[in-house]
């Protein structure tokens, strides 16, 4: 049983996680999960949570927070007509299959492997942000249906293992195929929802009944973390978006790339 001072400090740490992730999501236009997971690593470690459980709790809690933020994002983008329903009808089932594969794989992984998956993919995303020229394309159009199915499944698989939504991987994949960026962002909000719901449920089931979980946990999803991170990130995202308008977007992209690169190296070590 934890004393009240521990619970208060733990709640404050989670609240600050949401403030930071929300602000950076609004500032840099990235999904909160790519920020929430590494920050949760630090917060959970500071409160002496079992190191073997930290990667699973960070990923599971992050996936849960993506559900309400994806709904909010989808409503905003759908109102502007920037959600590609036809693409989602094809991609959606394959993304879901990828999530199921990812959650199943996670049951057999130890914490170090899950951390390595996040670190390696974060490194690749950081390299993309730092090195790719603005408006870079690899193909003039989306590939054939079979390749799209493979890409959608891979996005679902990797995202569920990393605890991230649809934007971090979906937007670059679509953009490199000359897909309109705004439409890619709007469509990715629904991909995030397809990832987050089964992913969060899977991590709850996988962690059910485990000992040494932080207080107020449902399996690998910390309920207090879900509530506080969601509320504070939604509050701070508009502040980050306002700040973004005063700064050069190219430098913002590079800045986040450096942050992600440093985070990746730390997690690899």
N, C-alpha and C positions, 0 to 999 in steps of 0.2 A: 504494500500500500504506500503510495507516494504522499509526502507531506504537501500542504497547501502551497507553500512557497515554490516547490518544484513545479507543481501544476501551473501556477501563474507564469513562471518564467518560460515553461514549455509552450504555453499558449502565446506568449509574447513573441517567442522565436518563430512560431508558425505564422503569426500575424505579419511579422516583418518579411517572411518569405513571400507572402501574397502581395504585399506592397511593392517589393522589389520586382517580382515577376510581372505583375500587372503594369508597372511603370515601363519596364523594358519591353514588354509586349506592345504597348502603345507607342513607345519611342522608336522601336526598331522594326515593327511589323512582323514579329515572329510569334509563334505559338508559345504560350506560357510554359508548356511542359519542358521545353529545352532549357528553360531557366529554373523551373521549380525543382526538377530532379537533382541537379548538382547542389542547389542551395539546401534542399532537404537533407542531402548527405551530410553537409556541414552541421546543420541544426541537430539532427538525430545523433550524430557522433558527439556533439557537445553535451548531450544529456545521457551519455553512456548507454545508448541503445546497443544491443548485441550487434557487432559488426557484420555478422552473417545475415542478419535480418534487414539491415539498413537499405541495401539495394532494392529489395522486394517491397518494403514499405514506401520508399521514395517513388518507385515506379507505380505501384498500386494506387497510392494517394494522388499522384499526379494525374493518372487516368481518370479518377473520379472527378477531379476539379475541371477536367476538360469538358465534361457533359454539359453543365449549365453555360459555360462560356461559348461552346460550340452552338448551342441553341440560340443564344443571344446574337452571335455572329451570323448564323444562318438567316435569322429573321431580317437582319439589316441588309444582307446581301440579296436575299430573295425579293425584298421590296424594291430593290434597284434592278432586278432582272439579271443579276450576274451569277446565277447558279445554273449550270448546264445539266438539266434533268436527264437528257438523253445519254450523256456520258456516264452519269451516276447509275443509270439502270444497268449498264454493262459493268462498270467498275465495282459497284457496291457489293455484290455477292462475292467477288474475288477478294476484296479488301477484308470482308468478314471471315472468309476461309483463312486468310493470312493471320488474322487476329487469333483465331482458334488454334492454329499451328503454333503461334508465338506463346500463347498462354500455356499450351501443353508442353512446349519445350522448357518453359520457365520452371515447371514442376521438377524437372530433372537437372536443372542447373544449380550450381552453388553461387553464392553472392559475388565471388570474384569474376566469374564468367559473365554474369549480367552486367557488372561494372565495366568489363572490357568491351562488351558489345556497345554500350553507351559511348565509351571513350573513343572507340574506332570510328563509329558513325559521326560523332560530334567533330572529330578531326577532319573527316571528309567534307562535312557541311562547312566547317571553318575554311578549309582550302578553297571551296567553291566561292564563298563570300569574299575571300581575300584576293583571289587570283582571276576570277571570271570577269571579263569586260562587260560593261553595261549592254544589255540587249543581246547577249550572246545566244546563238542557236546552234543546235547540232543537226536538226532536220527541219525541212520546210513545213512538215505537217506531222500529226500523230501517227505512230506506226500502226501496223495491222492489228486486228482484234486479238490474235494469239499473243503477240508481244505485250499489248495493253493488259491482257489478263495476267501475264507474268509480272508486269510492273505493279499492278494493283495488289496482287497477292504478296509481293515482296514488301510493298509499303505497309500493308497491314501487319505482316510478320515483324518487321524491324520496329515499327512504331509501338506495337504492343510490348515489345521487349525493352524499349527505351522509355516508355511512359510519356510519349509525345503525341500530339494530335496530327491532323492531316497536313497542316501548312508546311512544316519543316521539310518534308520530302516530296509532297504532292506538287507544291508550287514550282520548285526547281525542275522536276521531271516534266511537267506540262510546259513550262516556259522554254525549256531547251528544245521542245518540239514546236516552237513558234506559236504557241497557244497564248491568247491575250491574257496579260498578267491579272487584270481585275477579275476576269472570269475564272481564272485559275484560283485566285484567293477565295472567291465566293463558293466555288465548287469544293475547295479543300475544307471549308467549314463543315460541310456535310460528311466528308470523308472522316473528319475528326470525330464526329458523333458515332459513325459506324465503328470506329476503332475503340472509342472510350467506353461505350456501354458494355459490350461483351468482355472487353479487357478488364475493366474494373470488377465486374462480377467474377471473372476468372481468378483474379488476385485475392478477392475475398474468400472464395472457396479454397484456393491453394493454401491460404494461411490460417484457415479456421482451426481453432483449438491449439494453436502453437503457444508455448509459454514464452515469457520474457518480452511480449509485445508491449509497446508504449500504452499508456492509459487511453481508454475510449477507442479501442481498435476493433474493427470488424475484419478479421483475417489480416491481410496485408494493407488494408485501407484504414488510415487513422481518421476517425469521424471528426474530431476536433480540427485536425489539419484541413480536411475537406471543407468544413464550414468557414473557418477563418481565412484560409487561402483564397477561396472563391469570393467571399465578401470583399476582402481588401484588394484583391487583384482587379475586380470589377470597378472598384472605387478609384484606383490609381491608373488604370489603363487610359482613361480620357486625359489625365494630366500628362502622361507620356506622349500621347498623340498630339497634344497642344505644343509640347516642347519640340516635337519632331518638325513642326512647321517652321521653327526658327533656326533649324540646323540643316546642313547640306546632307541629303539622303545618301550620297555616295560615301561620305565620311562615316555616317551612321552604320552603314553596312560593313565597312572596314572595321569600325570599332567593335561591333558585335562579333565579327570574325576573330579578332584578337582575343576577346573575352572567351569565346568558345574554344579557341586553340589552347589557351592557358588552362581552361577547365579540363579539356581532354587530356592534356599532359599530366595534370595533377591526378586525375582518376586512373590513368595508366600506371603511374608510379605507385 
